[in-house]
Amino acid sequence: MFGIKKLIIGLIVGALVGLWVGVNISNDRPIWANPFEDKALTEKAKDAASDAWQDARKAARDKLDD
């Protein structure tokens, strides 16, 4: 009976740690970072500017290829 209890607790703890790590990996953060922490405003602005720059470059290249 004690072995089953350890197994269930191990599965629960493993699932929680796996969820923690999985959320951080999907958000491109360090593995042990806080998954509930929002990005800083400067990081959000940097990401938005980078995406806009990439889109503009792609649009310009596509226009030049035509």
C-alpha positions, 0 to 999 in steps of 0.5 A: 500500500505504501508503494502505491502512495509513493507512486501516486505522489511521484506522478503528481509531483512529476506532472506539476514539474513537467507542466512548469518546465513545459510552459517555460519552454513554450514561452522561450524562457529559462526552464526554472523561471516563474511561468506566471511572470509577465514579460517586461514592457521593454521586452514586449516592445522589442518583440513587437518591433522585431516582428514588424521589422521582419514583416517589412523586410519580407514585404519589401523583398516580395515587392522587389521580386515582382 
